Amino acid sequence: MRFRLSPLLFAFVATPVATRVAAQNAPPATATPAATTPAAPARVTTPPGAGALSIPNADPFPSTYKPFASRTTVIRNVNIYTATGPLIRNGAILLRDGKVAEVGATVNAPSDAVVIDGTGKYVTPGIVDDHSHLGANAAPGGFARTGANELTNPVTANVWVEHSVWPQDPQFPRNLAGGVTTIQVLPGSGNLIGGRSVVLKVVPGRSVQEMKFPGAKYGLKMACGENPMRVYQARGPATRMGNIAGDRAAWINAEAYRRRWDNWLTTRAGDPPQRDLGLETLAEVLRGNILVHNHCYMADEMLQMIDVAKEFGYQIRSFHHGVEAFKIADVLAKEGIGASLWADWGGGKMEMMDGIRANLAIVQAAGGKAIVHSDDPSGSQRLNQEAAKAIAAGRAAGINVSDEDAIRWLTINPAWALGLDDKIGSLVPGKNADLVLWSGNPFSIYTRAEKVWIDGAMLFDRTDPKQQWRTDFELGFVPANMGGNR
């Protein structure tokens, strides 16, 4: 049989054996290199998300508040405390499109306006309570609804009290019925630095965001004195010098954090620094974006806290409680620091022993920003009466306190403490129509808030049960079948 070799096989057979063996033992052939080496793949970088960046004035939980439906309204023949000047007797005020449109002896009433006769009654701006724990320390109380103090570390600047606020707290409608239209909910005073506050409109809402005052600055709650010492004791701080040392250490870290982030935000070079929620809040204070509200009772401690603020370059907006504010009233006025005070609370602990009832009046007489605050859910329903007690105490001490002065303690001064005095706190054209119609002089114990408006919407009417807010929690739930698994 004859066959033909393929050319490939023929070439193999025709090659000498030695040559074939050498070829088999030779190293594998390599590809001829290209004329140019390809560039390495470009590094793919994903821009960091907003949650990775410490951006000034970041707003991850924005207000979703929407004003309630309002009607053009005129209140006539009424006595008006505007918080900017003398009482207007038998005057009138026009509310339109959620704003104060006119106020004076007379106003031009549109044909479609609801007209209310205020004969013998009084109108004031809505009361602003700059020290509240409503929603965070809710009612009914107990462990499940006590959320204002994060007592896990002396410095908890990382917490935001709005995340503890329960919008169904039955105390909210009771505050509204007392003429309160805006509140600052603060963390408690168990820590040196307790976290961020939140400013709320006293309105129904399914979420805290639906109550948040649009554009309001956050506050930082600080506390000095006995409370942090009592809470932490052996863990520290156990003394007042420990309190100050803890504050200074926190601000040193915050200043370094602020510089790192400000540098990166300017250059955007390399990876951003690691974000820290607590230091971020303190850095925002140093930038002037968050207002400091400092729980402090004694005059010497207030002076020490002013020194700490100057050391690190931040401003205290208001001292809260300050039962000895009268001792340094001139300093508070000079430094531009408010005094958020009670009318007559004192004596509950050693640092409260030297309080006097003329405290508010003395701060007022020195040219300071005197503010009536509550720190109490019951007191917040009667802040007009708290102011009345302080008026009487001031006059008894020989200080000429006018009713117009005292109205400012409840309205424009606390609005200033919250950085909102351009929007609320006085009855002038263009401001939000937050106001109260009182059944009589607001400084009489017999007077009640009769009607309350927020952004021009009447949200409370004592004469109409249908216009009296009740939370869903108060309405309750009674299931048809109480048996079965629960």
VEXDREN-2710 file (C-alpha; in Angstrom, 1 decimal):
% VEXDREN-2710
k/r/px/py/pz
1/MET/0.0/0.0/0.0
2/ARG/1.3/3.4/-0.9
3/PHE/0.4/6.6/0.9
4/ARG/1.4/10.3/0.8
5/LEU/2.7/12.3/3.7
6/SER/1.2/15.6/4.5
7/PRO/3.6/18.5/4.0
8/LEU/3.8/19.1/7.8
9/LEU/4.4/15.4/8.5
10/PHE/6.9/15.2/5.7
11/ALA/8.8/18.1/7.1
12/PHE/9.0/16.5/10.5
13/VAL/10.2/13.1/9.1
14/ALA/12.8/14.9/6.9
15/THR/14.3/16.9/9.8
16/PRO/17.4/15.3/11.3
17/VAL/16.8/13.6/14.7
18/ALA/19.4/15.8/16.5
19/THR/17.7/18.8/15.2
20/ARG/14.3/17.6/16.4
21/VAL/15.6/16.7/19.9
22/ALA/17.2/20.2/20.2
23/ALA/13.9/21.8/19.2
24/GLN/12.0/19.7/21.7
25/ASN/14.4/20.7/24.5
26/ALA/14.5/24.5/23.7
27/PRO/12.5/26.9/25.9
28/PRO/9.1/27.9/24.7
29/ALA/9.1/30.7/22.1
30/THR/8.0/34.1/23.2
31/ALA/5.9/36.5/21.3
32/THR/7.7/39.4/19.6
33/PRO/7.1/42.5/21.8
34/ALA/4.9/45.2/20.3
35/ALA/6.5/48.4/19.2
36/THR/4.9/50.3/22.2
37/THR/3.8/48.9/25.6
38/PRO/0.0/49.5/26.3
39/ALA/-0.6/52.0/29.1
40/ALA/-1.9/50.6/32.4
41/PRO/-5.7/50.9/32.8
42/ALA/-6.8/54.2/34.3
43/ARG/-7.8/54.1/38.0
44/VAL/-11.5/54.3/38.3
45/THR/-12.6/56.4/41.3
46/THR/-16.2/56.6/42.5
47/PRO/-17.0/60.0/43.9
48/PRO/-17.9/59.8/47.6
49/GLY/-21.5/60.0/48.4
50/ALA/-22.9/62.8/50.5
51/GLY/-22.9/60.5/53.6
52/ALA/-19.2/60.2/53.4
53/LEU/-18.5/64.0/53.4
54/SER/-18.6/66.4/56.3
55/ILE/-20.2/69.3/54.4
56/PRO/-21.0/72.5/56.2
57/ASN/-24.7/73.1/56.8
58/ALA/-25.5/69.6/55.5
59/ASP/-29.2/68.8/55.9
60/PRO/-29.8/65.1/55.8
61/PHE/-33.1/65.3/57.5
62/PRO/-34.8/68.3/55.9
63/SER/-38.0/69.9/57.0
64/THR/-41.1/68.7/55.1
65/TYR/-43.4/71.1/56.9
66/LYS/-46.1/72.6/54.7
67/PRO/-48.3/75.4/56.1
68/PHE/-51.9/74.5/56.8
69/ALA/-54.7/76.1/54.8
70/SER/-55.3/79.7/55.9
71/ARG/-57.9/82.4/55.2
72/THR/-57.5/86.1/55.0
73/THR/-58.4/87.3/58.5
74/VAL/-58.9/90.6/60.2
75/ILE/-59.1/91.0/64.0
76/ARG/-60.6/94.4/64.9
77/ASN/-61.2/96.4/68.1
78/VAL/-58.4/94.5/69.8
79/ASN/-55.4/95.5/72.0
80/ILE/-52.2/94.5/70.2
81/TYR/-48.7/93.8/71.7
82/THR/-46.5/93.9/68.7
83/ALA/-43.2/93.2/70.6
84/THR/-41.7/96.2/68.8
85/GLY/-43.4/99.2/70.4
86/PRO/-46.1/100.3/72.7
87/LEU/-49.5/98.6/73.1
88/ILE/-51.9/99.5/70.3
89/ARG/-55.3/99.9/71.9
90/ASN/-58.5/99.1/69.9
91/GLY/-56.3/98.4/66.9
92/ALA/-56.6/95.9/64.1
93/ILE/-54.4/93.3/62.3
94/LEU/-54.7/91.8/58.9
95/LEU/-53.4/88.3/58.1
96/ARG/-53.0/87.3/54.4
97/ASP/-51.2/84.5/52.6
98/GLY/-49.7/83.3/55.9
99/LYS/-48.1/86.6/56.8
100/VAL/-48.9/89.7/58.8
101/ALA/-50.0/92.1/56.1
102/GLU/-51.0/95.2/58.2
103/VAL/-51.2/96.2/61.8
104/GLY/-52.2/99.5/63.4
105/ALA/-55.2/101.6/64.5
106/THR/-57.1/100.4/61.4
107/VAL/-56.4/98.1/58.4
108/ASN/-57.9/97.7/55.0
109/ALA/-60.1/94.6/55.2
110/PRO/-60.5/92.7/51.9
111/SER/-64.1/91.7/51.0
112/ASP/-63.3/88.0/51.4
113/ALA/-61.7/88.3/54.9
114/VAL/-62.9/86.6/58.0
115/VAL/-63.6/89.4/60.5
116/ILE/-63.2/88.7/64.2
117/ASP/-64.3/91.2/66.8
118/GLY/-61.6/91.4/69.5
119/THR/-63.3/93.8/71.9
120/GLY/-61.8/93.5/75.3
121/LYS/-59.3/91.0/74.1
122/TYR/-55.5/91.0/73.3
123/VAL/-53.3/89.9/70.5
124/THR/-49.7/88.9/70.9
125/PRO/-47.1/87.2/68.7
126/GLY/-47.0/83.4/69.3
127/ILE/-45.0/82.4/72.3
128/VAL/-41.6/80.9/71.6
129/ASP/-40.2/78.5/74.2
130/ASP/-36.5/78.1/73.6
131/HIS/-36.0/75.3/76.2
132/SER/-38.4/72.3/75.8
133/HIS/-38.1/68.5/75.9
134/LEU/-41.5/67.8/74.4
135/GLY/-41.6/64.7/72.2
136/ALA/-38.2/63.5/73.5
137/ASN/-39.3/63.2/77.1
138/ALA/-42.9/62.4/76.2
139/ALA/-46.1/61.7/78.1
140/PRO/-47.0/59.1/79.1
141/GLY/-43.5/58.8/80.4
142/GLY/-41.4/55.8/81.4
143/PHE/-38.3/54.3/79.9
144/ALA/-39.8/53.9/76.4
145/ARG/-40.5/57.6/76.0
146/THR/-37.6/59.1/77.9
147/GLY/-35.1/60.0/75.1
148/ALA/-33.6/63.4/75.8
149/ASN/-30.4/62.2/77.6
150/GLU/-27.9/59.9/75.9
151/LEU/-26.1/59.1/79.2
152/THR/-23.3/56.9/77.7
153/ASN/-20.5/59.4/77.5
154/PRO/-19.9/62.9/78.9
155/VAL/-19.6/64.2/75.3
156/THR/-22.4/63.0/73.0
157/ALA/-22.2/65.7/70.3
158/ASN/-23.0/62.9/67.8
159/VAL/-26.7/62.6/68.8
160/TRP/-29.6/64.7/67.3
161/VAL/-32.5/65.0/69.6
162/GLU/-35.0/65.0/66.7
163/HIS/-34.4/61.3/66.4
164/SER/-36.0/60.9/69.8
165/VAL/-39.0/63.2/69.2
166/TRP/-42.3/61.4/69.1
167/PRO/-44.8/63.5/67.1
168/GLN/-47.7/61.9/68.9
169/ASP/-46.8/63.3/72.3
170/PRO/-50.1/64.6/73.8
171/GLN/-48.1/67.5/75.3
172/PHE/-47.9/69.2/71.9
173/PRO/-51.5/70.2/71.6
174/ARG/-51.5/71.3/75.2
175/ASN/-48.6/73.6/74.4
176/LEU/-50.5/75.0/71.5
177/ALA/-53.5/75.7/73.7
178/GLY/-51.2/77.7/75.9
179/GLY/-50.3/80.0/73.0
180/VAL/-46.9/78.4/72.2
181/THR/-46.3/78.3/68.5
182/THR/-42.5/77.5/68.2
183/ILE/-40.3/75.4/70.5
184/GLN/-36.7/74.4/70.6
185/VAL/-36.4/70.8/71.8
186/LEU/-33.1/70.3/73.5
187/PRO/-31.2/67.2/74.7
188/GLY/-31.0/66.9/78.4
189/SER/-28.3/68.2/80.8
190/GLY/-26.7/65.0/81.9
191/ASN/-23.7/65.4/79.6
192/LEU/-21.1/68.1/79.1
193/ILE/-22.2/68.2/75.5
194/GLY/-25.6/66.6/74.9
195/GLY/-26.0/66.9/71.2
196/ARG/-28.1/68.8/68.6
197/SER/-31.4/70.5/69.3
198/VAL/-34.2/70.9/66.8
199/VAL/-36.7/73.8/66.3
200/LEU/-40.3/72.8/65.8
201/LYS/-43.5/74.4/64.9
202/VAL/-46.2/73.2/67.3
203/VAL/-48.4/71.6/64.6
204/PRO/-49.7/68.1/63.9
205/GLY/-47.3/66.0/62.0
206/ARG/-46.8/62.3/61.2
207/SER/-43.0/62.7/61.4
208/VAL/-40.7/65.1/63.2
209/GLN/-39.7/66.5/59.8
210/GLU/-43.3/67.6/59.2
211/MET/-42.9/69.8/62.3
212/LYS/-39.4/71.1/61.7
213/PHE/-39.2/74.9/61.3
214/PRO/-37.8/75.3/57.7
215/GLY/-34.4/76.9/57.6
216/ALA/-34.0/77.0/61.4
217/LYS/-30.4/76.6/62.7
218/TYR/-29.6/73.7/64.9
219/GLY/-28.5/74.3/68.5
220/LEU/-25.9/72.6/70.6
221/LYS/-26.8/71.7/74.1
222/MET/-24.0/72.1/76.7
223/ALA/-24.2/71.7/80.4
224/CYS/-21.9/72.6/83.3
225/GLY/-22.1/72.2/87.1
226/GLU/-23.7/69.4/89.1
227/ASN/-25.5/67.3/86.5
228/PRO/-22.6/65.8/84.6
229/MET/-20.7/65.4/87.9
230/ARG/-23.6/63.5/89.4
231/VAL/-24.1/61.2/86.3
232/TYR/-20.5/60.2/85.7
233/GLN/-18.8/60.5/89.1
234/ALA/-15.9/58.0/89.2
235/ARG/-16.0/57.6/85.4
236/GLY/-15.4/61.3/85.1
237/PRO/-16.0/64.2/85.2
238/ALA/-16.3/64.1/88.9
239/THR/-15.5/67.8/89.6
240/ARG/-16.1/71.2/88.1
241/MET/-12.5/71.3/86.9
242/GLY/-13.2/67.9/85.2
243/ASN/-16.1/69.5/83.5
244/ILE/-14.0/72.3/82.0
245/ALA/-11.2/69.9/81.1
246/GLY/-13.7/67.7/79.2
247/ASP/-15.1/70.6/77.3
248/ARG/-11.7/71.9/76.3
249/ALA/-10.6/68.4/75.1
250/ALA/-13.7/68.2/73.0
251/TRP/-13.1/71.6/71.4
252/ILE/-9.4/70.8/70.7
253/ASN/-10.4/67.7/68.7
254/ALA/-13.1/69.6/67.0
255/GLU/-10.8/72.4/65.9
256/ALA/-8.3/69.9/64.3
257/TYR/-11.2/68.1/62.6
258/ARG/-12.6/71.4/61.2
259/ARG/-9.2/72.3/59.8
260/ARG/-8.7/68.9/58.1
261/TRP/-12.1/69.1/56.5
262/ASP/-11.9/72.8/55.5
263/ASN/-8.6/72.0/53.8
264/TRP/-10.0/69.0/51.9
265/LEU/-13.2/70.8/50.9
266/THR/-11.0/73.5/49.4
267/THR/-8.5/71.3/47.6
268/ARG/-10.4/68.1/47.0
269/ALA/-7.0/66.4/46.9
270/GLY/-6.9/62.7/47.7
271/ASP/-9.4/60.8/49.7
272/PRO/-11.5/62.8/52.2
273/PRO/-10.8/62.5/55.9
274/GLN/-12.8/60.1/57.9
275/ARG/-16.2/61.5/59.0
276/ASP/-17.0/61.8/62.7
277/LEU/-20.6/62.8/63.6
278/GLY/-19.7/64.3/67.0
279/LEU/-16.7/66.3/65.8
280/GLU/-18.7/67.4/62.8
281/THR/-21.4/69.0/65.0
282/LEU/-18.7/70.8/67.1
283/ALA/-17.0/71.9/63.9
284/GLU/-20.3/73.4/62.7
285/VAL/-20.4/75.4/66.0
286/LEU/-16.9/76.7/65.3
287/ARG/-18.0/77.7/61.8
288/GLY/-20.9/79.6/63.2
289/ASN/-23.6/77.4/61.8
290/ILE/-24.9/76.0/65.1
291/LEU/-26.0/78.1/68.1
292/VAL/-24.8/77.1/71.6
293/HIS/-27.3/76.9/74.4
294/ASN/-25.5/76.4/77.7
295/HIS/-27.2/75.0/80.8
296/CYS/-25.5/76.8/83.6
297/TYR/-26.7/78.1/87.0
298/MET/-23.9/79.9/88.8
299/ALA/-22.4/83.3/87.8
300/ASP/-18.8/82.2/88.2
301/GLU/-19.4/79.1/86.0
302/MET/-21.0/81.2/83.3
303/LEU/-17.9/83.4/83.3
304/GLN/-15.7/80.4/82.9
305/MET/-17.8/79.1/80.0
306/ILE/-17.5/82.5/78.3
307/ASP/-13.7/82.1/78.7
308/VAL/-13.8/78.6/77.1
309/ALA/-15.9/80.0/74.2
310/LYS/-13.3/82.8/73.6
311/GLU/-10.4/80.3/73.8
312/PHE/-11.9/78.3/70.9
313/GLY/-13.6/81.1/69.0
314/TYR/-17.3/80.2/69.3
315/GLN/-20.2/82.3/70.7
316/ILE/-22.6/81.2/73.4
317/ARG/-26.1/82.2/72.3
318/SER/-27.9/81.9/75.6
319/PHE/-27.3/80.6/79.1
320/HIS/-30.3/78.5/80.3
321/HIS/-31.7/78.5/83.8
322/GLY/-29.0/80.9/85.0
323/VAL/-30.4/81.5/88.5
324/GLU/-27.4/83.8/89.2
325/ALA/-27.6/85.7/85.9
326/PHE/-28.5/88.8/87.8
327/LYS/-24.9/88.9/89.2
328/ILE/-23.4/89.2/85.8
329/ALA/-26.2/90.9/83.9
330/ASP/-23.8/93.6/82.6
331/VAL/-21.4/91.0/81.3
332/LEU/-24.2/89.1/79.5
333/ALA/-25.4/92.4/77.9
334/LYS/-21.8/93.3/76.8
335/GLU/-21.1/89.8/75.4
336/GLY/-24.4/89.6/73.6
337/ILE/-25.5/86.5/75.4
338/GLY/-29.1/85.8/76.1
339/ALA/-30.4/84.6/79.5
340/SER/-33.2/82.0/79.2
341/LEU/-34.6/81.9/82.8
342/TRP/-37.4/80.8/85.0
343/ALA/-39.5/83.3/86.9
344/ASP/-39.0/81.8/90.4
345/TRP/-37.6/78.3/90.3
346/GLY/-34.6/77.7/92.6
347/GLY/-33.3/75.8/95.6
348/GLY/-33.6/72.4/94.1
349/LYS/-29.8/71.7/94.5
350/MET/-26.8/73.6/95.8
351/GLU/-26.0/75.4/92.6
352/MET/-29.6/76.8/92.6
353/MET/-29.6/78.2/96.2
354/ASP/-28.8/81.8/95.4
355/GLY/-31.5/82.6/92.9
356/ILE/-33.8/85.6/93.2
357/ARG/-37.2/86.3/91.7
358/ALA/-36.1/89.6/90.1
359/ASN/-33.6/87.8/87.9
360/LEU/-35.4/88.5/84.6
361/ALA/-36.0/92.1/85.5
362/ILE/-32.4/92.8/86.4
363/VAL/-31.1/91.2/83.1
364/GLN/-33.7/93.4/81.3
365/ALA/-32.6/96.6/83.1
366/ALA/-28.9/95.9/82.2
367/GLY/-29.8/95.8/78.5
368/GLY/-29.6/92.1/78.2
369/LYS/-31.8/89.6/76.3
370/ALA/-34.1/88.3/79.0
371/ILE/-36.1/85.2/78.0
372/VAL/-38.8/83.3/79.8
373/HIS/-38.3/79.5/79.2
374/SER/-40.0/76.4/80.6
375/ASP/-37.9/73.2/80.7
376/ASP/-41.1/71.7/81.8
377/PRO/-44.2/70.5/79.9
378/SER/-46.6/72.0/82.4
379/GLY/-44.8/75.3/82.7
380/SER/-44.7/75.6/79.0
381/GLN/-48.5/75.7/78.9
382/ARG/-48.5/78.8/81.2
383/LEU/-45.5/80.9/80.1
384/ASN/-47.6/84.0/80.1
385/GLN/-48.2/83.5/83.8
386/GLU/-44.5/82.9/84.4
387/ALA/-43.8/86.3/82.8
388/ALA/-46.5/87.9/85.0
389/LYS/-44.8/86.6/88.1
390/ALA/-41.4/88.0/86.9
391/ILE/-43.0/91.4/86.2
392/ALA/-44.4/91.5/89.7
393/ALA/-41.0/90.5/91.2
394/GLY/-39.2/93.1/89.2
395/ARG/-41.5/95.9/90.2
396/ALA/-41.3/94.9/93.8
397/ALA/-37.6/95.2/93.6
398/GLY/-38.0/98.8/92.3
399/ILE/-37.4/98.0/88.6
400/ASN/-39.8/99.6/86.1
401/VAL/-40.7/96.6/84.0
402/SER/-43.4/97.4/81.4
403/ASP/-45.8/94.9/80.0
404/GLU/-44.2/95.6/76.6
405/ASP/-40.9/94.5/78.0
406/ALA/-42.4/91.3/79.3
407/ILE/-44.0/90.4/76.0
408/ARG/-40.5/90.5/74.4
409/TRP/-39.4/88.0/77.0
410/LEU/-41.9/85.5/75.5
411/THR/-41.6/86.3/71.8
412/ILE/-38.9/88.3/70.0
413/ASN/-36.1/87.6/72.5
414/PRO/-36.4/83.8/72.4
415/ALA/-36.9/84.1/68.6
416/TRP/-33.6/85.9/68.5
417/ALA/-32.0/83.1/70.6
418/LEU/-33.1/80.7/67.9
419/GLY/-31.8/82.9/65.1
420/LEU/-35.4/83.3/63.9
421/ASP/-36.2/86.9/64.9
422/ASP/-36.4/87.9/61.2
423/LYS/-39.4/85.5/60.7
424/ILE/-41.3/85.3/64.0
425/GLY/-41.5/86.9/67.4
426/SER/-43.1/90.2/66.5
427/LEU/-46.2/91.5/64.7
428/VAL/-44.8/93.5/61.8
429/PRO/-45.8/93.3/58.1
430/GLY/-44.0/90.5/56.2
431/LYS/-43.4/88.2/59.2
432/ASN/-45.0/84.8/59.7
433/ALA/-48.6/85.2/61.0
434/ASP/-47.9/83.3/64.2
435/LEU/-50.1/84.9/66.8
436/VAL/-52.5/84.4/69.8
437/LEU/-55.9/86.0/70.6
438/TRP/-56.1/86.1/74.4
439/SER/-59.5/86.3/76.2
440/GLY/-58.1/89.2/78.3
441/ASN/-54.8/90.7/79.3
442/PRO/-52.2/87.9/78.8
443/PHE/-50.6/88.7/82.2
444/SER/-53.8/87.9/84.1
445/ILE/-54.1/84.5/85.7
446/TYR/-57.7/84.4/84.5
447/THR/-56.8/84.8/80.9
448/ARG/-56.6/81.9/78.4
449/ALA/-55.4/81.6/74.8
450/GLU/-58.6/81.7/72.8
451/LYS/-57.4/81.3/69.3
452/VAL/-53.9/80.5/67.9
453/TRP/-52.6/80.9/64.4
454/ILE/-49.5/79.5/62.8
455/ASP/-48.5/80.8/59.4
456/GLY/-52.0/82.4/59.2
457/ALA/-53.8/79.1/59.7
458/MET/-56.0/78.9/62.8
459/LEU/-54.9/75.7/64.5
460/PHE/-56.6/76.1/67.9
461/ASP/-60.0/77.6/68.8
462/ARG/-61.1/77.2/72.4
463/THR/-64.7/77.9/71.5
464/ASP/-64.9/75.1/68.9
465/PRO/-64.0/71.5/70.0
466/LYS/-63.5/70.6/66.3
467/GLN/-60.6/73.1/66.2
468/GLN/-58.8/71.5/69.1
469/TRP/-56.0/69.1/68.1
470/ARG/-55.8/65.7/69.6
471/THR/-53.0/63.3/68.7
472/ASP/-53.7/59.9/67.3
473/PHE/-52.3/58.4/70.5
474/GLU/-55.0/60.1/72.5
475/LEU/-57.7/58.8/70.2
476/GLY/-56.6/55.3/71.1
477/PHE/-57.3/52.0/69.5
478/VAL/-59.7/49.4/70.8
479/PRO/-59.4/46.1/68.8
480/ALA/-62.6/44.2/68.1
481/ASN/-61.1/40.9/69.4
482/MET/-58.8/41.2/72.4
483/GLY/-58.0/37.5/72.3
484/GLY/-55.4/35.6/70.2
485/ASN/-51.7/36.2/69.9
486/ARG/-50.5/39.7/70.8
END
